[in-house]
Amino acid sequence: MRRFGAASAILDAWLSGREWLVGDSVSYADFRMATFLPFNDVAGLPLNDYPSVERWYRQLEQIDAWRDPFEGLEAPALPPVPG
């Protein structure tokens, strides 16, 4: 969590004045940096402590292929995340 906090503070500051990591539109850099975020609920990462990171991730979640990369594929359902 310390490493997450340190890295998220840097990322939050970087994103505070911009919509995406590089340029004016989503890029490979955004997807690469966010690869761990779909597992946020399981990991219990405090995204709400980093408002720019949280906003940025919500933007990525608006992209259908990011939100559901396995749409249309037959695969067993994942077990529910423990509460």
PEFENGI-V976378 format. One record per residue. RES is the residue in one small letter. PHI is phi in radians with two decimals (999 if undefined). Layout:
# PEFENGI-V976378
res=RES phi=PHI
res=RES phi=PHI
This chain:
# PEFENGI-V976378
res=m phi=999
res=r phi=-1.08
res=r phi=-1.13
res=f phi=-1.06
res=g phi=-1.08
res=a phi=-1.15
res=a phi=-1.18
res=s phi=-1.19
res=a phi=-1.10
res=i phi=-1.15
res=l phi=-1.10
res=d phi=-1.08
res=a phi=-1.11
res=w phi=-1.11
res=l phi=-1.41
res=s phi=-1.05
res=g phi=-1.92
res=r phi=-2.53
res=e phi=-1.45
res=w phi=-2.25
res=l phi=-1.11
res=v phi=-2.30
res=g phi=1.31
res=d phi=-1.78
res=s phi=-2.53
res=v phi=-1.05
res=s phi=-2.46
res=y phi=-0.94
res=a phi=-1.02
res=d phi=-1.09
res=f phi=-1.13
res=r phi=-1.12
res=m phi=-1.21
res=a phi=-1.72
res=t phi=-1.03
res=f phi=-1.50
res=l phi=-1.19
res=p phi=-1.07
res=f phi=-1.75
res=n phi=-0.99
res=d phi=-1.09
res=v phi=-1.24
res=a phi=-1.33
res=g phi=1.20
res=l phi=-1.28
res=p phi=-1.43
res=l phi=-1.04
res=n phi=-1.15
res=d phi=-1.38
res=y phi=-2.25
res=p phi=-1.03
res=s phi=-1.26
res=v phi=-1.17
res=e phi=-1.08
res=r phi=-1.07
res=w phi=-1.03
res=y phi=-1.17
res=r phi=-1.05
res=q phi=-1.09
res=l phi=-1.08
res=e phi=-1.14
res=q phi=-1.30
res=i phi=-1.50
res=d phi=-0.90
res=a phi=-1.15
res=w phi=-1.35
res=r phi=-1.13
res=d phi=-2.42
res=p phi=-1.19
res=f phi=-1.85
res=e phi=-0.97
res=g phi=1.53
res=l phi=-1.64
res=e phi=-1.52
res=a phi=-2.64
res=p phi=-1.12
res=a phi=-1.12
res=l phi=-1.33
res=p phi=-1.17
res=p phi=-1.13
res=v phi=-1.34
res=p phi=-1.06
res=g phi=-1.54
